[in-house]
Amino acid sequence: MGRLPFIIAACILITAFDIYCFNALMAVFKKWKPRTKKIFGILYWTFSILLIVGVFAGIFLNLFLTLRAIILVAFFLTVACKMAMLPFLVIDDLRRLLLKISRKKDVTKDQPVSEADPISRSEFLVKAGLVAAAVPLTSLSWGIISGAYDYQIRKVNLILPNLPKAFDGITMAQISDIHSGSFYNKTAVKGGVEMLLAEKPDFVFFTGDLVNNLTNEVKDYQDIFAKVKAPLGVYSSLGNHDYGDYYSAN
């Protein structure tokens, strides 16, 4: 329960941010037909509310692991996109505020001021913010889809002055942060293990975080990781996720 106030405060802040973004978008796209605005508003707020509800459910309920991962990833991507758009919205609001103040101070001119330029600049800034928001959405989505299985072998020569000569030329392999709860492609995982075994290491060291939260995440991959063997042994240690620091059964 200790983290509940923090989560509620974060949700209130995110909701306020959602309102700010929504109003900015509606101000720029005010030429939309009423029906279009209504549909957009329904979709926008339905998605935002479902995400917040999903985050609470993912934290406090025993959801299916894949569903929890999808919710949290969608929430993270949404917040990242809106944060990328935020500077443009703030700049536009500051620009319009300064413009309004300058007009009030300029009492010598009694001519109507055209609203074309300010609206045009607002549209430019908000649309630039939308483009900026698309950058993290595209890059992070691509990283989640393909980068999770972009396995690479990195070779490092270790020089240890006190190492016995009998160990000269020995090959040690290290794998870490598997996070099997994020997997969805068993074939790709098998390919990564085969890459490791192709190096024919003498030792294999696994340095933690086999799962995200629960042991059953690795159930479907036990047969694959069981193939990781080495002549001089496979050694492992637990990571913070393996201790269950990020999951509460209550």
ABEGO torsion letter per residue (X at the ends): XAAAAAAAAAAAAAAAAAAAAAAAAAAAAAABBAAAAAAAAAAAAAAAAAAAAAAAAAAABBBBAAAAAAAAAAAAAAAAAAAAAAAAAAAAAAAAAAAAAAAAABAABABBBBAAAAAAAAAAAAAAAAAAAAAAAAAAAAAAAAAAABBBBBBBBBBBAABBAAABGBBBBBBBGAGAAABABAAAAAAAAAAAAAAGBABBBBAEGABAABAAAAAAAAAAAAABBBAAEBBBBBBAAAAGAABBAX
